[in-house]
Amino acid sequence: MIRPLVPEHAEQVLAIYQSGIDEGNATFETVAPAWESFDKAKLAEHRFAAVDEDGTVLGWVAAIRVSERGAYAGVVEHSVYVAPAARGRGVAESLLKALIGSTVAAGIWTIQSGIFPENTASLALHERAGFRVIGTRQRIGRHHGVRRDVVLVERRSPVIG
């Protein structure tokens, strides 16, 4: 079940985030933020949790503004994470569908993300969800002392021009 991501999900959401961080191919971050920072940064209307019948969080998706400049008001950057034990069950696809629905309804015309090229599962997921590869940002950031590439993907809303 896809639900709005709320403070009651905080502990599980941050644990899933840290698990993705620890695997090494999800983000440049090295530690999950405190809930207050996470909560403040993520757009409340564009964040969702996938939960099972017991209320256990299986994954989450959230978006942030790309820029405060008015020209970019319709562009967000997103992250999607799934608990290791819940992978391969369509959780990420369901979360992305919820995000796409909320952003289209809000008049957002572009959802983007940066994905490490080694994260082939995420790249395939995003392709299935209608994202396209814009290009590779070579050696864009330092991760554990190594400069890494990031594949920039975007999904343009078909209903907003």
C-alpha positions as CSV (number, residue, x, y, z in Angstrom):
1,M,0.0,0.0,0.0
2,I,1.3,3.4,-0.9
3,R,0.7,6.1,1.8
4,P,1.9,9.7,2.3
5,L,5.3,9.5,4.1
6,V,4.7,10.9,7.6
7,P,6.8,11.4,10.8
8,E,5.6,8.0,12.1
9,H,7.6,6.4,9.3
10,A,10.8,8.3,10.2
11,E,12.8,5.5,11.9
12,Q,12.1,2.9,9.2
13,V,12.6,5.4,6.3
14,L,16.0,6.5,7.7
15,A,17.0,2.9,8.3
16,I,16.1,2.0,4.6
17,Y,18.1,5.1,3.5
18,Q,21.1,4.1,5.6
19,S,20.9,0.6,4.1
20,G,21.1,2.1,0.6
21,I,24.0,4.3,1.6
22,D,25.9,1.4,3.1
23,E,25.6,-0.6,-0.2
24,G,27.7,2.1,-1.8
25,N,25.9,2.7,-5.2
26,A,22.8,4.8,-4.2
27,T,24.1,8.3,-3.2
28,F,27.1,10.4,-2.4
29,E,25.8,10.7,1.2
30,T,27.7,8.7,3.8
31,V,25.1,8.8,6.6
32,A,21.3,9.3,6.6
33,P,20.3,12.7,8.0
34,A,18.4,13.3,11.2
35,W,14.6,13.2,10.6
36,E,14.3,17.0,11.1
37,S,16.6,17.6,8.2
38,F,15.0,15.0,6.0
39,D,11.5,16.3,6.8
40,K,12.5,19.9,6.1
41,A,14.2,19.1,2.8
42,K,11.5,16.9,1.2
43,L,8.4,18.3,-0.4
44,A,5.5,17.1,1.8
45,E,3.1,16.6,-1.1
46,H,5.6,14.5,-3.1
47,R,6.8,11.9,-0.7
48,F,5.3,8.4,-0.2
49,A,6.0,5.3,1.8
50,A,5.1,1.7,0.7
51,V,3.9,-0.2,3.7
52,D,2.8,-3.8,4.2
53,E,-0.4,-4.9,6.0
54,D,1.5,-4.7,9.3
55,G,2.6,-1.1,8.7
56,T,6.2,-2.0,8.0
57,V,7.8,0.4,5.6
58,L,9.1,-1.4,2.5
59,G,10.4,1.7,0.7
60,W,10.0,5.4,0.1
61,V,10.2,8.0,-2.5
62,A,10.6,11.8,-2.0
63,A,11.3,14.9,-4.1
64,I,13.1,18.2,-3.5
65,R,13.0,21.4,-5.5
66,V,15.9,21.7,-8.0
67,S,16.0,25.5,-7.5
68,E,14.1,28.3,-5.8
69,R,14.2,30.3,-9.1
70,G,10.8,30.7,-10.6
71,A,11.9,29.3,-14.0
72,Y,12.5,25.9,-12.4
73,A,9.2,25.8,-10.3
74,G,8.1,22.7,-12.3
75,V,11.3,20.7,-11.8
76,V,12.0,18.4,-8.9
77,E,14.7,15.8,-8.1
78,H,13.7,12.6,-6.5
79,S,15.1,9.7,-4.6
80,V,13.6,6.2,-4.3
81,Y,14.8,3.5,-1.8
82,V,13.5,0.0,-1.1
83,A,14.4,-2.2,1.9
84,P,16.7,-5.0,0.7
85,A,14.2,-7.7,1.8
86,A,11.4,-6.0,-0.3
87,R,13.2,-5.7,-3.6
88,G,12.0,-7.4,-6.7
89,R,8.3,-7.1,-5.6
90,G,7.4,-4.0,-7.6
91,V,7.7,-1.6,-4.6
92,A,9.9,0.9,-6.4
93,E,7.6,0.9,-9.4
94,S,4.5,1.6,-7.2
95,L,6.4,4.4,-5.4
96,L,7.4,6.0,-8.7
97,K,3.9,5.8,-10.0
98,A,2.6,7.6,-6.9
99,L,5.3,10.3,-7.3
100,I,4.5,10.8,-11.0
101,G,0.8,11.1,-10.2
102,S,1.4,13.7,-7.5
103,T,3.8,15.8,-9.6
104,V,1.6,15.8,-12.7
105,A,-1.4,16.8,-10.6
106,A,0.7,19.7,-9.2
107,G,1.8,21.0,-12.6
108,I,5.4,19.8,-12.3
109,W,6.8,19.1,-15.8
110,T,10.1,17.4,-15.0
111,I,11.2,14.8,-12.5
112,Q,15.0,14.2,-12.5
113,S,17.5,12.1,-10.7
114,G,21.2,11.3,-10.7
115,I,22.1,7.6,-10.6
116,F,25.4,5.9,-10.3
117,P,26.0,4.0,-13.5
118,E,26.8,0.9,-11.4
119,N,23.2,1.0,-10.1
120,T,21.8,-0.9,-13.1
121,A,18.7,-2.0,-11.3
122,S,17.7,1.7,-10.7
123,L,18.5,2.7,-14.2
124,A,16.3,-0.1,-15.6
125,L,13.5,0.8,-13.1
126,H,13.6,4.4,-14.3
127,E,13.6,3.4,-17.9
128,R,10.4,1.3,-17.3
129,A,8.8,4.3,-15.6
130,G,9.3,6.5,-18.6
131,F,12.6,8.3,-17.7
132,R,15.2,8.9,-20.3
133,V,18.9,9.3,-19.9
134,I,20.1,12.8,-20.5
135,G,23.8,12.1,-20.2
136,T,26.6,11.2,-17.8
137,R,28.1,13.7,-15.6
138,Q,31.6,12.5,-15.5
139,R,33.5,12.5,-12.2
140,I,31.0,14.9,-10.8
141,G,31.4,14.2,-7.1
142,R,33.7,12.6,-4.6
143,H,32.5,9.4,-2.9
144,H,34.8,7.8,-0.3
145,G,37.8,9.5,-1.9
146,V,37.0,8.6,-5.5
147,R,35.4,10.8,-8.1
148,R,32.3,9.1,-9.5
149,D,30.1,9.5,-12.5
150,V,26.4,10.1,-12.3
151,V,23.8,9.3,-15.0
152,L,21.2,12.1,-15.2
153,V,17.7,10.8,-16.0
154,E,14.5,12.8,-16.4
155,R,10.8,12.2,-17.0
156,R,8.9,14.9,-18.7
157,S,5.2,15.1,-18.1
158,P,3.2,14.3,-21.2
159,V,0.4,16.6,-20.1
160,I,2.3,19.7,-19.2
161,G,4.1,21.5,-22.0
